[in-house]
């Protein structure tokens, strides 16, 4: 007896195949040597280079408008150095004992005097992501970057949107696997970028190798929809309700805990109301109309590969 997948199953598989990469991570190994990915690129994959500067990043004159618009949201050198300090530092001062942690900003030379390397590689899909982090697909998707030239809210686009993820707030939270309020945040991935950090200090008189590569995730964080810090509950589902920040935050990609499922809290009235739309034929599809003030709820019952649902 031959088993044939139904129409619904075929649609799901086709969507998975469109985004499923083999090994397309542009990241470099810890020894700092460059590698090239292999296999098929995920659908919509884009990659380009930029140079961070105090007045904004610089790109080649031939860079398309959408690359220029996305690159404008990159951090300044000072902001990136601060992110290394806050999210990857161990607290060691220049006069302290040498630290053996390779990803520690306090142990890099020239700390406090600016970044040694200002070049970054920007990409919108992180291929080669751990299966337990990426719900088994091997890829965490970024936003539809090519829409940036025509849509100022491209990062929050509902169509071909980036993955929603839970992220550890600090390196210590990641190390201790501390979860929940105050330890993790929720965000939608806009894009990633890879940066080679400053030289790693092994000690006086020793050989100083090139800095290691760190992959950073740019995300629009979800914050409570309530007034101030008050919790707000969605009346229809009883789940916590969030809104999405229009500014981007930057976290090491290694801080991503897992993919989560954020659902648009669809309004039923007004110009932004969601609903069934027929786009040819007899079959109607549900369309969500998102805008900067849209509300979202966290589906705490969603299971990703190797992960329990959110308590």
Secondary structure in CASP SS format (residue, H / E / C, confidence):
PFRMAT SS
TARGET T0000
AUTHOR 0000-0000-0000
METHOD secondary structure of the structure
MODEL  1
X C 1.00
X C 1.00
X C 1.00
X C 1.00
X C 1.00
X C 1.00
X H 1.00
X H 1.00
X H 1.00
X H 1.00
X H 1.00
X H 1.00
X H 1.00
X H 1.00
X H 1.00
X H 1.00
X H 1.00
X H 1.00
X H 1.00
X C 1.00
X C 1.00
X C 1.00
X E 1.00
X C 1.00
X C 1.00
X C 1.00
X C 1.00
X C 1.00
X C 1.00
X C 1.00
X C 1.00
X C 1.00
X C 1.00
X C 1.00
X C 1.00
X C 1.00
X C 1.00
X E 1.00
X C 1.00
X C 1.00
X C 1.00
X C 1.00
X C 1.00
X C 1.00
X C 1.00
X C 1.00
X E 1.00
X E 1.00
X E 1.00
X E 1.00
X E 1.00
X C 1.00
X C 1.00
X C 1.00
X C 1.00
X C 1.00
X C 1.00
X E 1.00
X C 1.00
X C 1.00
X C 1.00
X C 1.00
X C 1.00
X C 1.00
X H 1.00
X H 1.00
X H 1.00
X H 1.00
X H 1.00
X H 1.00
X H 1.00
X C 1.00
X C 1.00
X C 1.00
X C 1.00
X C 1.00
X H 1.00
X H 1.00
X H 1.00
X H 1.00
X H 1.00
X H 1.00
X H 1.00
X H 1.00
X H 1.00
X H 1.00
X H 1.00
X H 1.00
X C 1.00
X C 1.00
X C 1.00
X C 1.00
X C 1.00
X C 1.00
X C 1.00
X C 1.00
X C 1.00
X C 1.00
X C 1.00
X C 1.00
X C 1.00
X C 1.00
X C 1.00
X C 1.00
X H 1.00
X H 1.00
X H 1.00
X E 1.00
X C 1.00
X C 1.00
X C 1.00
X C 1.00
X C 1.00
X C 1.00
X C 1.00
X C 1.00
X C 1.00
X C 1.00
X E 1.00
X E 1.00
X E 1.00
X E 1.00
X E 1.00
X C 1.00
X E 1.00
X E 1.00
X E 1.00
X C 1.00
X C 1.00
X C 1.00
X C 1.00
X C 1.00
X C 1.00
X C 1.00
X C 1.00
X C 1.00
X C 1.00
X C 1.00
X E 1.00
X E 1.00
X E 1.00
X C 1.00
X C 1.00
X C 1.00
X H 1.00
X H 1.00
X H 1.00
X H 1.00
X H 1.00
X C 1.00
X C 1.00
X C 1.00
X C 1.00
X H 1.00
X H 1.00
X H 1.00
X C 1.00
X C 1.00
X C 1.00
X C 1.00
X C 1.00
X C 1.00
X C 1.00
X E 1.00
X E 1.00
X E 1.00
X E 1.00
X E 1.00
X C 1.00
X C 1.00
X H 1.00
X H 1.00
X H 1.00
X H 1.00
X H 1.00
X H 1.00
X C 1.00
X C 1.00
X C 1.00
X C 1.00
X E 1.00
X C 1.00
X C 1.00
X E 1.00
X E 1.00
X E 1.00
X E 1.00
X E 1.00
X E 1.00
X E 1.00
X E 1.00
X E 1.00
X E 1.00
X E 1.00
X E 1.00
X E 1.00
X C 1.00
X C 1.00
X C 1.00
X E 1.00
X C 1.00
X C 1.00
X C 1.00
X C 1.00
X C 1.00
X C 1.00
X C 1.00
X C 1.00
X C 1.00
X C 1.00
X C 1.00
X C 1.00
X E 1.00
X E 1.00
X E 1.00
X E 1.00
X E 1.00
X E 1.00
X E 1.00
X E 1.00
X E 1.00
X E 1.00
X E 1.00
X E 1.00
X C 1.00
X C 1.00
X C 1.00
X C 1.00
X C 1.00
X C 1.00
X C 1.00
X C 1.00
X E 1.00
X C 1.00
X C 1.00
X C 1.00
X C 1.00
X C 1.00
X C 1.00
X E 1.00
X E 1.00
X E 1.00
X E 1.00
X E 1.00
X C 1.00
X C 1.00
X C 1.00
X C 1.00
X E 1.00
X E 1.00
X E 1.00
X E 1.00
X H 1.00
X H 1.00
X H 1.00
X E 1.00
X E 1.00
X E 1.00
X E 1.00
X C 1.00
X C 1.00
X E 1.00
X E 1.00
X E 1.00
X C 1.00
X C 1.00
X C 1.00
X C 1.00
X C 1.00
X C 1.00
X C 1.00
X C 1.00
X C 1.00
X C 1.00
X E 1.00
X E 1.00
X E 1.00
X E 1.00
X C 1.00
X C 1.00
X C 1.00
X C 1.00
X C 1.00
X E 1.00
X E 1.00
X E 1.00
X E 1.00
X C 1.00
X C 1.00
X C 1.00
X C 1.00
X C 1.00
X C 1.00
X C 1.00
X E 1.00
X E 1.00
X E 1.00
X E 1.00
X C 1.00
X C 1.00
X C 1.00
X C 1.00
X C 1.00
X C 1.00
X C 1.00
X C 1.00
X C 1.00
X C 1.00
X C 1.00
X C 1.00
X C 1.00
END
